[in-house]
Amino acid sequence: MAAQEAVELLEARYDSEEVDEQQTSSAAKQLVALLDLNSSSIPRLQLRKKTASETIGPLLGEQLRVILLYGDSFRPVEGRNVLSSANTLVHNVAGWIGGLGISDEESGKCKVILRDFLDSLITAFCDSIQSSIAQRTFEAAFPRLVVRSAVSPDWKHGEEIVAQLRDSYRLLGAVPAPAAQQLSIPSLILMAHSDTKGNGSSSLVKFNPLVISCVQQNIALDEALSVILAAAHAAVTDPSSSDLPIEVIIPLCTVLPPLASVHPDPPTRHLVFKTLSLILRGSPAQLRLQVLCDLTSTESAPQMRVAAIGLVREAIMEGIATPPSIFASPKTMQVFGRTLFSPDPPDFFARRALGEYRESQEPARLVECLTLYYLLLLRDEDNLTGIRDPSMVKDVEKSLLSPIRAAIKGDSGQASHTHERKYCVFIPISL
């Protein structure tokens, strides 16, 4: 009774006044205390006129409603505390139900209530888990790329929460084989923290619609990226793993580039970009060519236009090393030559002073383009791509090299800003 009154009071307080950060923190502590109270009090209840499901349904429903009211403002540590206490509550109530001697039908109803309660809280606080599962997957797959670990110092707390939740679901009989799991955020989280996520593309194929939605909405992003990375890495490095199907590759190549361009966390941007690279490596050559063409076009985000040149370089070097390949053929220059080996816009140097460069991504893009040109001349000794054709050399000289030389010669004396000076050094070195 006291717990119900406290829940009603919290709900009334939320409806009657604007809740600030201090009140939210206080509410979080009270709600965790109420979960702990119910965890110990419900198993002591004596059933009278109401069945077990009729008893626990309203109690958990009221508390869930109030938790979700305040939940959007909870800090990650508060969200984890809620999940931990809710897990204990579900575990204790499930044990109580098992000892009541009620029918299987009634027991099933109670387990559904408990499972729905847990599902709702995990969905609401999935981003509070913060176990760095994606970053840990990345560092395990690419240890040589790790200069300083970006894994959260308290990642073990999140991992422990997931382990506890898995035990509760198992107690409720709700941890089926991955292929039979429903597409839900709780099932995605459980799968991301299990060994099954590395089983080739099967897990990603099953969860791909949900994974795409999570990336687009920035929900359970850590787990979604972990599943994508694990599947993409297995598809490229594990001979026994099946390739990613086109119906999985295309949506991923649509949602990952914007995330790699604008996500505020640099390690996450790096992780997403490397994941995109893996997906493209495992893609059919023609599809890979089309995606790279789109990423380097003017329609792509400026940051991605620069970074995508590295993906083009990677594809061409692979093609030259293992011909025949569409990336080791004249088709490469037909697709990328005009896009990569000319400034954008064509009169970029004619109408801009060097002082304006720091506001543009174009100098960085040109450095990447010149690096690609240099590597092609160095590596493509057999002229598989046509980079050494007289007409191609003439076009690159006219559209790219000569304008850069003229701009540097005319404006080098103006460079005073560090950013400007950097590109005044890089571009001549590339030339």
C-alpha positions, 0 to 999 in steps of 0.5 A: 500500500505504501509503495502504491501511494508513493508511486501515485505521489510521484505521478502527481508531482510530475503532472503538477510542476516542471521537473528539473534535474535535481527533482529527476535525480531524486525521483530516480532514487525513489523509483529504484527504492520502490522497485526494491521494496516491491521486490521484497514485498510482492513475494510475501503477498497472500493471494485472496480473491485475485489471481497472481496475474491480477495482483502483479499486473496493476502493481507493475503497470503503475510503477512502469508508467511512472518510471517512463514518465521520468525516464527520458531525463535519467542519467546513464547511471540512473538508468542502469540502477533502474534496470538492475533493480527491475531485474531483481524484482522480476527474478524474485517475483518469478520465483514466488510465482513458481512456488504458488502451485498455480496452473500453467496457464496462470503462471504463463500469464504472470510470466508474460506480465513480467516479460513485458515489464522487462521489455519496456524498461530495457527499450526505455533505458537501452542507451544507459547500458553503455558497455562499449560492446561495439568498441570492444568488438572493433578493438578485438577485430582490429587490434593494430588500429588501437592506439588508445582504447576508447572503451568506457572505463565502467563498461563492465557495469553494463555487461553485468546488467545484460548478464543479469537480464539474460538470467531473468529472461531465461527464468521466464523461458524467453531466451529462444534460439537467435533464429526464433527471436522476435525483432525487438530491442531487448532481443537485439541487445541480448544477441549483441552481447552473445557469441551468436552475433559472430556467426557470419551474416545469419544474425544480421540478416535476421535483425537487419530491419531493426538494426537499420532502424536503430542506426537511423533513430540513434537507439541501441546504437552500441549494440546495433553497430556491434552486430553490423561490425561482427557480421561484416568482419566475419564475412570478409575474414572467415572463409566459412562465413557466408557473404552479406546479401545485397538486401542487407548491404544496400540499406547499410551503405545508405545509413552508415555514411551519414553516421560516419560523417556527423556522429559527435564521437570520433572513435565511433566515426572511425568504427563506422567508417571501418565497418563501411569499408568491410561491407564494401570489401564483401560486396559484389564489385559492381555494387561496390563501384556504384556505392563508391561513385555515390559517396564521392559525388557532390551529393555526398556529405563533404566529410564523406566525400573526402574520406570516401577517396580512401575507400576508392583507393582501397578498392583499386589497390585490391583490384590491381593486386588481384586482377581481373577486377573492375577496379583494375580496368579502364572502367575505373577512370571512366567512373572516377576520373572526372570526379576525382581529378578536378577541383569542385567547382572547376573554378575553385582556385580562380575565384577563391583567395587562399584565406577562404580555404579553411572554410572548405573541405576541398583542400583536404579532398584534393590532397586525397585525390593527389595521393590516389593519383600518385599511388596509381602511377606508382602501383599500376605499372601495367596501366590496367586502369588507363591512368598512364594513357596520354589522354588521361595524363593530359586531362589530369594535368589540365584540370587538376595539376596546373590549376593547383600549381598556379594557385600555390604560386600566386597565393603562397605568400598569403598563407599565415593561418596554420590551416592554410599553411598546412595545405600549402605544404601538403599540396606541393608535396603531393604534386 
